[in-house]
Amino acid sequence: MTSKELLYVEDALGHETFMKTSSEQTAFKLQDPTLASYVTELTQKHTELFNKFLNLL
């Protein structure tokens, strides 16, 4: 893996961490159970994406 590719993966990991944390916090604050459930699914999706990027290393 080139250094440029490594920088891209590291950047993507940072973005996925931010999105996961943001969606977790949002789901906790939401009062609508349907919307909270959807945002929780987004949290899981961002966790999966984080793990896929991590496996590239």
N, C-alpha and C positions, 0 to 999 in steps of 0.2 A: 504494500500500500504506500502510495506516495505521500509526502508531507501535506500536499494540498488536499488529498482525499481524507487524510487523518483529521485535518482541520475541519473539513465539512462534517465528518461524523461527530466530532466533538461538539460542533455547533448544533447539530441536530439533536444530540443528547441533551444539551442545555435547553433547547426549545421544548422538547418532550417533557423534561422535568418541570419546566414552568407551566406547561399546559395541564399536566397531571395535578400539580399542586393547586393551580387555580380552579380546576374543575372540582377537586375534592372540597375545597373551601366553599365554593358556590353551592354544591349539592347539600352541604351541611346547613347553609343559611336559607335555602329555599323552603317555602311552606307548602307549595303545591306538590303533592306526592308524585304525580305523573311527570312533572318537569324535573323533580329531584331524581327520579329513576332514570330519566334520559341522560341527565348530566353525569350520573354515576356510571352509566354505560360508556360515556365519553372518557371518563377517568380510566376505565378498563382498557379502552382502545388505545389511549396514550401510553398506558403501561406496556401494552403489547408492542407498540411501535418503539418505545424506549428499548425493550429487550431485543428487538430485531436489530436496531442500530448497534447495540452493545455487542451482539454476536458477530458483527462485522470486524470487531477488533481482535 
